[in-house]
Amino acid sequence: MLQSRRTMKSALIIGYGNPDREDDGVGWRIVERLAARLPGASIAQSALELQPAGNIPSLLTALQLTPEMAETITRYDRVCFVDAHTGAYPNDLNIAEAQAAFQSSPFTHHLTPDTLLALAQTAYGRAPQALVISVRGYQFGFRQTLSPATDALADQAVARILQWVKATND
């Protein structure tokens, strides 16, 4: 009896924030740790160069989400957004599904995962399934290291994302 070959779901992980502002760079640090743990994975320098690569997730770091990423995310079945939060969520490690929906922001430079998904849906006719992982930040000074508390949460986030990647391929 022949088994049918299953289709691999492509995954993109975007870690964003400012790596020069301590815990605000936790998204970058998590993506760096994932690159070290996922055989064959590397961190892209630009969203424009990203293409799905079978069962190896694509990795990207950025200072912020941009409208130009909308086209990129439509190439993937699933996207995981990773960023810091300052206590806006009750959980230090907050994990939630993102939905394509416009969200206004008091900051002109701020684009949320939900809004980026809405842009992808509107402009390209599809938005991938998406997950947002927000890690509690405690220190936002001018250093390129994480506080001990956020560093420990980053390790937990890496473990959760690795589970998500495995589920992507199951």
MIMI-432454 format. One record per residue (C-alpha): x, y, z; residue in one letter. Coordinates in Angstrom, 3 decimals, m for minus. Example, Ala and Ser with C-alpha at 12.3 -4.5 7.8 and 13.67 -1.06 7.14 Angstrom:
REM MIMI-432454
+----------+----------+----------+--------+
!        x !        y !        z ! lumvex !
+----------+----------+----------+--------+
!   12.300 !   m4.500 !    7.800 !      A !
!   13.670 !   m1.060 !    7.140 !      S !
+----------+----------+----------+--------+
END
This chain:
REM MIMI-432454
+----------+----------+----------+--------+
!        x !        y !        z ! lumvex !
+----------+----------+----------+--------+
!    0.000 !    0.000 !    0.000 !      M !
!    1.405 !    3.372 !   m0.990 !      L !
!    1.304 !    6.206 !    1.491 !      Q !
!    0.353 !    9.628 !    0.247 !      S !
!    3.010 !   12.236 !    0.629 !      R !
!    1.902 !   15.017 !    2.952 !      R !
!    2.416 !   18.634 !    2.067 !      T !
!    4.767 !   20.495 !    4.372 !      M !
!    3.405 !   23.747 !    5.753 !      K !
!    5.825 !   26.610 !    5.358 !      S !
!    6.623 !   28.767 !    8.383 !      A !
!    8.119 !   32.206 !    8.886 !      L !
!    9.295 !   33.549 !   12.245 !      I !
!    9.763 !   37.318 !   12.555 !      I !
!   11.530 !   38.696 !   15.633 !      G !
!   11.279 !   42.453 !   15.846 !      Y !
!   12.230 !   45.298 !   18.151 !      G !
!   15.382 !   47.277 !   18.859 !      N !
!   18.366 !   45.055 !   19.765 !      P !
!   20.231 !   48.124 !   21.085 !      D !
!   17.563 !   48.751 !   23.762 !      R !
!   18.017 !   45.761 !   26.095 !      E !
!   14.766 !   43.794 !   26.436 !      D !
!   13.200 !   45.484 !   23.400 !      D !
!   15.562 !   43.269 !   21.379 !      G !
!   14.178 !   40.001 !   22.759 !      V !
!   12.579 !   39.158 !   19.391 !      G !
!   16.020 !   39.300 !   17.759 !      W !
!   17.610 !   37.195 !   20.502 !      R !
!   14.904 !   34.549 !   20.195 !      I !
!   15.376 !   34.320 !   16.416 !      V !
!   19.149 !   34.017 !   16.915 !      E !
!   18.610 !   31.146 !   19.385 !      R !
!   16.213 !   29.466 !   16.952 !      L !
!   18.777 !   29.726 !   14.134 !      A !
!   21.251 !   27.884 !   16.363 !      A !
!   18.719 !   25.140 !   17.171 !      R !
!   17.109 !   24.579 !   13.758 !      L !
!   19.408 !   22.695 !   11.355 !      P !
!   19.669 !   24.496 !    8.027 !      G !
!   17.992 !   27.685 !    9.249 !      A !
!   19.565 !   31.086 !    8.772 !      S !
!   18.441 !   34.624 !    9.469 !      I !
!   17.480 !   36.655 !    6.404 !      A !
!   18.778 !   40.189 !    6.084 !      Q !
!   15.673 !   41.376 !    4.235 !      S !
!   12.057 !   40.288 !    3.898 !      A !
!   12.484 !   40.606 !    0.133 !      L !
!   14.916 !   37.666 !   m0.012 !      E !
!   12.656 !   35.240 !    1.857 !      L !
!   11.144 !   32.184 !    0.186 !      Q !
!    9.639 !   29.121 !    1.872 !      P !
!   12.144 !   26.259 !    2.101 !      A !
!   10.280 !   23.029 !    2.808 !      G !
!   10.311 !   22.058 !    6.455 !      N !
!   12.975 !   24.617 !    7.444 !      I !
!   11.318 !   27.744 !    8.840 !      P !
!   12.409 !   31.080 !    7.435 !      S !
!   13.792 !   33.495 !   10.043 !      L !
!   13.770 !   37.283 !    9.911 !      L !
!   14.740 !   40.069 !   12.307 !      T !
!   13.549 !   43.653 !   11.912 !      A !
!   13.346 !   46.861 !   13.882 !      L !
!    9.614 !   46.978 !   13.226 !      Q !
!    6.920 !   45.467 !   11.056 !      L !
!    6.492 !   47.300 !    7.753 !      T !
!    3.768 !   47.326 !    5.082 !      P !
!    6.266 !   45.868 !    2.599 !      E !
!    6.239 !   42.625 !    4.629 !      M !
!    2.613 !   41.989 !    3.613 !      A !
!    3.628 !   40.440 !    0.284 !      E !
!    6.332 !   38.354 !    1.959 !      T !
!    4.037 !   36.795 !    4.545 !      I !
!    1.577 !   35.666 !    1.849 !      T !
!    4.224 !   33.158 !    0.651 !      R !
!    3.873 !   31.231 !    3.931 !      Y !
!    1.224 !   29.016 !    5.448 !      D !
!    2.034 !   30.129 !    9.013 !      R !
!    3.797 !   33.123 !   10.540 !      V !
!    4.992 !   33.659 !   14.103 !      C !
!    5.578 !   37.239 !   15.263 !      F !
!    7.904 !   37.673 !   18.272 !      V !
!    8.238 !   40.929 !   20.204 !      D !
!    8.603 !   42.419 !   23.679 !      A !
!    5.808 !   43.851 !   25.792 !      H !
!    6.017 !   46.166 !   28.784 !      T !
!    3.355 !   44.592 !   30.968 !      G !
!    0.354 !   45.241 !   28.736 !      A !
!   m0.562 !   41.547 !   28.987 !      Y !
!   m1.265 !   39.612 !   32.184 !      P !
!    1.159 !   36.830 !   31.179 !      N !
!    4.907 !   37.419 !   31.074 !      D !
!    4.995 !   35.097 !   28.057 !      L !
!    1.834 !   35.936 !   26.156 !      N !
!    0.879 !   33.696 !   23.232 !      I !
!   m2.125 !   34.541 !   21.084 !      A !
!   m3.434 !   33.917 !   17.593 !      E !
!   m3.379 !   36.957 !   15.352 !      A !
!   m6.328 !   37.845 !   13.130 !      Q !
!   m6.409 !   39.973 !    9.995 !      A !
!   m7.902 !   43.198 !   11.347 !      A !
!   m6.890 !   46.828 !   11.070 !      F !
!   m5.771 !   48.288 !   14.390 !      Q !
!   m5.186 !   51.997 !   14.758 !      S !
!   m2.158 !   53.099 !   16.717 !      S !
!   m1.308 !   56.391 !   18.390 !      P !
!    2.192 !   56.007 !   16.931 !      F !
!    2.635 !   56.666 !   13.226 !      T !
!    5.478 !   54.149 !   12.980 !      H !
!    3.699 !   51.275 !   14.726 !      H !
!    2.235 !   48.405 !   12.672 !      L !
!    0.695 !   45.470 !   14.531 !      T !
!    0.704 !   41.844 !   13.353 !      P !
!   m3.096 !   42.025 !   12.956 !      D !
!   m2.807 !   45.079 !   10.698 !      T !
!   m0.028 !   43.468 !    8.649 !      L !
!   m2.249 !   40.416 !    8.147 !      L !
!   m5.120 !   42.714 !    7.103 !      A !
!   m2.834 !   44.417 !    4.575 !      L !
!   m1.828 !   41.012 !    3.174 !      A !
!   m5.473 !   39.937 !    2.931 !      Q !
!   m6.554 !   43.181 !    1.269 !      T !
!   m3.658 !   43.583 !   m1.152 !      A !
!   m2.875 !   39.945 !   m2.004 !      Y !
!   m6.085 !   38.058 !   m1.228 !      G !
!   m4.688 !   35.890 !    1.540 !      R !
!   m3.236 !   36.056 !    5.017 !      A !
!   m1.402 !   33.171 !    6.660 !      P !
!   m2.347 !   31.604 !    9.962 !      Q !
!   m0.456 !   33.639 !   12.561 !      A !
!    0.739 !   33.488 !   16.135 !      L !
!    2.017 !   36.371 !   18.261 !      V !
!    4.454 !   35.694 !   21.079 !      I !
!    5.024 !   38.680 !   23.352 !      S !
!    7.771 !   38.433 !   25.957 !      V !
!    7.751 !   40.685 !   29.033 !      R !
!   10.564 !   43.213 !   28.989 !      G !
!   11.841 !   44.855 !   32.147 !      Y !
!   14.772 !   47.020 !   31.092 !      Q !
!   14.933 !   49.292 !   28.041 !      F !
!   18.256 !   51.075 !   28.420 !      G !
!   20.975 !   51.398 !   25.805 !      F !
!   22.622 !   47.958 !   25.937 !      R !
!   22.606 !   44.913 !   23.683 !      Q !
!   21.877 !   42.398 !   26.440 !      T !
!   18.673 !   41.105 !   27.956 !      L !
!   17.753 !   41.460 !   31.616 !      S !
!   17.968 !   38.146 !   33.515 !      P !
!   14.166 !   37.894 !   33.804 !      A !
!   13.562 !   38.498 !   30.082 !      T !
!   16.448 !   36.188 !   29.158 !      D !
!   14.736 !   33.332 !   31.057 !      A !
!   11.433 !   34.112 !   29.331 !      L !
!   13.247 !   34.103 !   25.972 !      A !
!   14.314 !   30.499 !   26.602 !      D !
!   10.682 !   29.583 !   27.327 !      Q !
!    9.601 !   31.336 !   24.126 !      A !
!   12.193 !   29.403 !   22.094 !      V !
!   10.828 !   26.125 !   23.481 !      A !
!    7.243 !   27.132 !   22.598 !      R !
!    8.235 !   28.205 !   19.082 !      I !
!   10.088 !   24.935 !   18.513 !      L !
!    6.848 !   23.131 !   19.493 !      Q !
!    4.946 !   25.349 !   17.028 !      W !
!    7.465 !   24.528 !   14.275 !      V !
!    7.110 !   20.815 !   14.992 !      K !
!    3.322 !   21.138 !   14.864 !      A !
!    3.725 !   22.929 !   11.512 !      T !
!    5.396 !   19.808 !   10.132 !      N !
!    3.137 !   17.191 !   11.755 !      D !
+----------+----------+----------+--------+
END
